[in-house]
């Protein structure tokens, strides 16, 4: 078992620090680097040049559309895969299956699906979705079943609580079936992952906690006669020397406005997402003097989560120290890492030129994508 490194496509803008990006998924702000097609192409080409397997593209009302943005980048790259995030409540399973077939044909099989059920009712309601948290996971379960069945056979009749289809099909089956990535840590989410997902994603909590969740999911999947793979989504600050990496984290911390942090934490505390609650538990709502005060595990820094929802931790240290942390996650069952950094263009090179060779030297890095 080896590890696969993936990167992030900043379709909501980019910058040189945490504060250069939107502080909340509820409002957009002007960022130093707008997510123009030219800039996103630079990031995608940097990811490809540095050996990343795929780039994750987010979804929501606070970023560019993932389908359109990544389709526009197919011609700017040659082998990079696109992990396209989307929400089942905003698209029918039959249309999603058909769009995937078209995407695979024009990209040469480079599509991967990231199913985002949606953890916040306010965000869902912008798209006309009024289901509650657990109902959304019930719908996601049905959605993933229908999509997988269309790809496998076509002609799907389905009668569920949320979807009813008759002879649902794409115009043909995909030559390459997109893998289904899925996140969610709640009691409603885990059985769906066990039944439907290929890869379960979680944010960068401490390795022991991630390992415990993996063991539970393995048991749930085994009861369904299935196996799962596992991934972690986190930021990264990796440098030749540990002190240089922590100096970057310290600079990020010193740029944070304490009042904005308090406002962000008040908003995040009301989240319906179990995964988000896990992130906010790693820190308080005040800005400490030292970045090291937010080191919740050796090399795992919770400072990003002071301002940002979603992935709130970063792997920080020398290339060797970050590789040590990745090996700890790998030891508990994590194979896929989706990393990001500020700014994404430059940080892709720090990972590609520093961290990847160290992981390869240790013999745990998956081969470059073909």
LINBELZI-V779820 format. One record per residue. RES is the residue in one small letter. PSI is psi as a letter, one per 40 degrees, with the letter a starting at -180 (NA if undefined). OMEGA is omega in radians with two decimals (999 if undefined). D_LAST is the distance of its C-alpha to the last C-alpha in Angstrom with 1 decimal. Layout:
# LINBELZI-V779820
res->(RES & RES)
psi->(PSI & PSI)
omega->(OMEGA & OMEGA)
d_last->(D_LAST & D_LAST)
This chain:
# LINBELZI-V779820
res->(x & x & x & x & x & x & x & x & x & x & x & x & x & x & x & x & x & x & x & x & x & x & x & x & x & x & x & x & x & x & x & x & x & x & x & x & x & x & x & x & x & x & x & x & x & x & x & x & x & x & x & x & x & x & x & x & x & x & x & x & x & x & x & x & x & x & x & x & x & x & x & x & x & x & x & x & x & x & x & x & x & x & x & x & x & x & x & x & x & x & x & x & x & x & x & x & x & x & x & x & x & x & x & x & x & x & x & x & x & x & x & x & x & x & x & x & x & x & x & x & x & x & x & x & x & x & x & x & x & x & x & x & x & x & x & x & x & x & x & x & x & x & x & x & x & x & x & x & x & x & x & x & x & x & x & x & x & x & x & x & x & x & x & x & x & x & x & x & x & x & x & x & x & x & x & x & x & x & x & x & x & x & x & x & x & x & x & x & x & x & x & x & x & x & x & x & x & x & x & x & x & x & x & x & x & x & x & x & x & x & x & x & x & x & x & x & x & x & x & x & x & x & x & x & x & x & x & x & x & x & x & x & x & x & x & x & x & x & x & x & x & x & x & x & x & x & x & x & x & x & x & x & x & x & x & x & x & x & x & x & x & x & x & x & x & x & x & x & x & x & x & x & x & x & x & x & x & x & x & x & x & x & x & x & x & x & x & x & x & x & x & x & x & x & x & x & x & x & x & x & x & x & x & x & x & x & x & x & x & x & x & x & x & x & x & x & x & x & x & x & x & x & x & x & x & x & x & x & x & x & x & x & x & x & x & x & x & x & x & x & x & x & x & x & x & x & x & x & x & x & x & x & x & x & x & x & x & x & x & x & x & x & x & x & x & x & x & x & x & x)
psi->(h & i & i & h & h & i & a & i & h & g & e & e & i & i & a & e & i & d & e & e & i & h & e & i & e & e & i & i & i & h & i & d & h & i & f & i & d & d & d & d & d & d & d & d & d & d & d & d & d & e & e & i & d & i & h & h & h & i & i & i & e & e & i & i & h & d & d & d & d & d & d & e & e & d & e & e & i & d & e & h & i & h & g & h & h & i & h & d & e & e & i & i & d & d & d & d & d & d & d & d & d & d & d & d & d & e & e & f & f & e & h & i & h & h & h & h & d & h & e & h & d & d & d & d & d & d & e & e & h & e & i & i & d & d & d & d & d & d & d & d & d & d & d & d & d & d & d & d & d & d & d & d & d & i & f & h & h & h & h & a & d & d & i & h & i & h & f & h & i & i & e & i & i & h & d & h & h & h & i & h & i & h & i & h & e & i & d & d & d & d & d & d & d & d & d & d & i & d & h & h & i & i & i & g & i & i & d & d & d & d & d & d & d & d & d & d & d & d & d & d & d & d & d & e & f & i & i & i & i & i & i & h & h & i & i & i & g & h & i & d & i & d & d & d & d & d & d & d & d & d & d & d & d & d & e & h & h & d & d & d & d & d & d & d & d & d & d & d & d & e & i & e & h & d & d & d & d & d & d & d & e & e & i & a & f & i & h & i & d & h & d & d & e & e & h & e & i & h & e & h & h & e & d & d & e & d & d & h & i & a & h & e & i & i & h & h & a & i & d & d & d & d & d & d & d & d & d & d & d & d & d & e & e & h & d & h & h & h & i & i & i & h & i & d & d & d & d & d & d & d & d & d & e & d & d & d & d & d & d & d & d & e & f & e & h & i & i & i & i & NA)
omega->(-3.13 & -3.11 & 3.09 & 3.11 & 3.07 & -3.09 & -3.05 & 3.11 & -2.97 & -3.08 & 2.98 & 3.11 & -3.02 & 3.12 & -3.04 & 3.09 & 3.12 & -3.06 & 3.12 & -3.10 & 3.14 & -3.13 & -3.04 & 3.05 & -3.11 & -3.13 & 3.11 & 3.05 & 3.09 & -3.13 & -3.13 & 3.11 & 3.13 & -3.10 & 3.08 & 3.11 & 3.12 & -3.13 & 3.12 & 3.08 & 3.08 & 3.14 & -3.14 & 3.13 & 3.08 & 3.10 & 3.14 & -3.12 & -3.11 & 2.96 & 3.08 & -3.10 & -3.06 & 2.98 & 3.06 & 3.07 & -3.06 & 3.10 & 3.12 & 3.14 & -3.06 & -3.11 & 3.09 & 3.14 & -3.03 & -3.13 & -3.05 & -3.11 & -3.11 & 3.09 & 3.12 & -3.09 & -3.13 & -3.11 & 3.13 & -3.11 & -3.11 & -3.09 & -3.14 & 3.09 & -3.10 & 3.11 & -2.99 & 3.12 & 3.04 & -3.04 & -3.14 & -3.10 & -3.08 & -3.06 & 3.13 & 3.13 & 3.14 & 3.11 & 3.11 & 3.13 & 3.14 & 3.10 & 3.13 & 3.11 & 3.12 & -3.13 & -3.14 & -3.14 & -3.06 & -3.11 & -3.05 & 3.05 & -3.04 & 3.14 & 2.96 & -3.10 & 2.96 & -3.08 & -3.13 & -3.09 & -3.13 & -3.07 & -3.05 & -3.11 & -3.12 & 3.10 & -3.14 & -3.07 & 3.04 & -3.13 & 3.12 & -3.10 & -3.06 & 3.07 & 3.08 & -3.02 & -3.07 & 3.09 & 3.12 & 3.10 & 3.04 & 3.11 & 3.12 & 3.09 & 3.13 & -3.13 & -3.10 & 3.10 & -3.11 & -3.13 & -3.13 & 3.14 & 3.09 & 3.13 & -3.07 & -2.97 & -3.03 & 3.12 & -2.99 & 2.94 & -3.07 & 3.07 & -3.14 & 3.13 & -3.05 & 3.14 & 2.99 & -3.13 & 3.03 & 3.11 & 3.13 & -3.10 & 2.87 & -3.10 & 3.01 & 3.08 & 3.14 & 3.08 & 3.07 & -3.13 & 3.13 & 3.05 & -3.11 & 3.02 & -3.02 & 3.10 & 3.13 & -3.07 & -3.09 & 3.10 & 3.09 & -3.03 & -2.98 & 3.10 & 3.10 & 3.09 & -3.10 & -3.09 & -2.87 & -2.95 & 2.93 & 3.14 & 3.05 & -3.12 & 3.03 & 3.07 & -2.96 & 2.95 & -3.11 & -3.04 & -3.11 & 3.13 & 3.07 & 3.13 & 3.12 & 3.12 & 3.11 & 3.14 & 3.12 & 3.14 & 3.07 & 3.11 & 3.12 & 3.13 & 3.12 & 3.10 & 3.09 & -3.10 & -3.06 & 2.97 & -3.14 & 2.88 & -2.98 & -3.13 & 3.11 & 3.08 & -3.10 & 3.00 & -3.14 & 2.96 & -3.08 & -3.08 & 3.12 & 3.13 & -3.13 & -3.08 & 3.11 & 3.11 & -3.13 & 3.05 & 3.07 & 3.10 & 3.12 & 3.12 & 3.08 & -3.10 & -3.08 & 3.12 & -3.07 & 3.06 & -3.10 & 3.14 & 3.09 & 3.08 & 3.13 & 3.14 & 3.12 & -3.12 & 3.06 & 3.10 & -3.08 & 3.13 & -3.14 & -3.09 & 3.04 & -3.03 & 3.06 & 3.12 & 3.12 & 3.08 & 3.10 & 3.09 & -3.07 & 3.10 & -3.09 & -3.10 & 3.07 & 3.14 & 3.10 & -3.12 & 3.14 & 3.14 & -3.04 & 3.07 & -3.12 & 3.12 & 3.13 & 3.05 & -3.00 & 3.09 & -3.11 & 3.13 & -3.12 & -3.01 & -3.09 & -3.04 & -3.12 & -3.08 & 3.06 & -3.12 & -2.98 & 2.92 & -3.11 & -3.13 & -3.03 & -3.13 & 3.11 & 2.98 & -3.03 & 3.06 & 3.03 & 3.12 & 3.14 & -3.13 & 3.10 & 3.07 & 3.06 & -3.13 & 3.09 & 3.10 & 3.09 & 3.06 & 3.12 & -3.11 & 3.13 & 3.00 & -3.12 & 3.11 & -3.03 & 3.11 & 3.05 & -3.00 & 3.08 & 3.14 & -3.09 & -0.16 & -3.00 & -3.13 & -3.10 & -3.09 & 3.07 & 3.13 & 3.08 & 3.13 & -3.07 & -3.07 & -3.11 & -3.06 & -3.09 & 3.11 & 3.12 & 3.09 & 3.09 & 3.12 & 3.13 & 3.07 & -3.11 & -3.10 & 3.09 & 3.11 & 3.06 & 3.10 & -3.12 & 999)
d_last->(18.0 & 15.9 & 15.7 & 13.1 & 14.2 & 14.5 & 16.8 & 19.6 & 20.5 & 24.3 & 25.6 & 29.1 & 29.3 & 28.6 & 30.8 & 31.6 & 33.1 & 33.5 & 36.6 & 34.8 & 33.2 & 35.0 & 37.0 & 37.1 & 35.2 & 38.6 & 38.9 & 37.0 & 38.0 & 37.3 & 34.5 & 34.2 & 30.9 & 30.9 & 27.8 & 27.8 & 25.0 & 24.9 & 24.7 & 22.1 & 19.9 & 20.5 & 19.4 & 16.2 & 15.3 & 16.4 & 14.3 & 11.1 & 12.6 & 13.4 & 10.2 & 11.2 & 9.3 & 11.9 & 15.4 & 18.4 & 21.0 & 24.6 & 27.2 & 30.9 & 33.8 & 33.1 & 29.8 & 28.3 & 27.1 & 23.6 & 22.9 & 24.2 & 22.9 & 19.2 & 19.6 & 21.1 & 18.0 & 15.5 & 16.6 & 16.6 & 12.8 & 9.8 & 6.9 & 9.2 & 10.6 & 14.4 & 16.5 & 19.6 & 22.9 & 25.9 & 29.2 & 30.4 & 33.9 & 32.9 & 31.3 & 32.0 & 29.6 & 29.9 & 29.0 & 26.0 & 24.7 & 25.3 & 23.7 & 20.5 & 20.5 & 21.0 & 18.4 & 15.7 & 17.0 & 17.1 & 13.8 & 11.7 & 11.6 & 11.0 & 14.3 & 15.4 & 19.2 & 21.3 & 24.8 & 27.5 & 30.9 & 32.8 & 35.1 & 37.7 & 40.3 & 41.2 & 37.6 & 37.4 & 40.7 & 39.6 & 37.6 & 40.5 & 39.4 & 42.4 & 41.3 & 41.8 & 39.2 & 39.3 & 39.6 & 36.4 & 34.6 & 36.4 & 35.2 & 31.5 & 31.9 & 33.1 & 30.5 & 27.5 & 29.3 & 29.9 & 26.4 & 24.9 & 27.6 & 27.2 & 23.5 & 24.5 & 27.7 & 29.3 & 33.0 & 33.3 & 36.8 & 37.0 & 40.1 & 39.6 & 41.3 & 39.1 & 37.5 & 39.1 & 37.2 & 38.2 & 35.9 & 33.0 & 30.0 & 27.3 & 27.7 & 24.9 & 22.6 & 19.0 & 16.5 & 14.2 & 16.6 & 16.1 & 16.6 & 20.0 & 20.5 & 24.2 & 26.5 & 30.2 & 32.4 & 35.7 & 37.5 & 36.7 & 33.0 & 32.2 & 33.2 & 31.0 & 28.0 & 29.0 & 29.4 & 26.6 & 23.7 & 20.4 & 20.3 & 23.5 & 23.5 & 26.4 & 27.5 & 28.0 & 31.2 & 32.2 & 30.2 & 33.1 & 33.5 & 29.9 & 30.1 & 33.2 & 31.7 & 28.7 & 31.3 & 33.1 & 30.2 & 29.2 & 32.8 & 32.8 & 29.6 & 31.0 & 34.1 & 32.1 & 30.4 & 27.0 & 24.7 & 23.1 & 20.5 & 21.6 & 20.7 & 22.8 & 23.2 & 24.9 & 25.4 & 25.1 & 27.2 & 25.9 & 27.6 & 28.5 & 31.8 & 32.7 & 35.7 & 33.7 & 31.6 & 34.7 & 36.4 & 33.9 & 34.6 & 38.3 & 38.1 & 36.4 & 39.2 & 42.0 & 40.8 & 41.4 & 44.6 & 46.3 & 47.7 & 44.3 & 43.0 & 45.9 & 45.4 & 41.7 & 42.5 & 45.3 & 42.9 & 40.2 & 42.9 & 43.6 & 40.1 & 39.8 & 36.4 & 36.5 & 33.4 & 35.0 & 38.1 & 36.2 & 35.0 & 38.5 & 40.1 & 38.3 & 40.6 & 43.9 & 44.7 & 45.9 & 44.2 & 44.9 & 45.8 & 42.9 & 39.2 & 39.6 & 41.9 & 38.9 & 36.9 & 36.9 & 35.0 & 34.1 & 31.6 & 31.5 & 33.3 & 34.8 & 35.9 & 33.4 & 35.0 & 38.4 & 37.5 & 34.3 & 33.9 & 30.8 & 28.8 & 31.7 & 30.5 & 28.6 & 27.3 & 29.5 & 30.0 & 28.7 & 25.1 & 26.6 & 28.5 & 25.7 & 23.6 & 26.7 & 26.9 & 23.3 & 24.1 & 27.2 & 25.3 & 22.8 & 26.0 & 27.3 & 24.2 & 21.9 & 18.1 & 17.0 & 18.4 & 18.8 & 20.4 & 22.3 & 24.9 & 27.6 & 26.8 & 23.1 & 22.3 & 23.8 & 23.0 & 19.2 & 19.9 & 22.1 & 19.5 & 16.7 & 19.2 & 21.4 & 20.3 & 16.7 & 18.0 & 20.8 & 18.7 & 16.6 & 20.1 & 21.2 & 18.5 & 17.6 & 14.4 & 11.2 & 8.4 & 6.4 & 3.8 & 0.0)
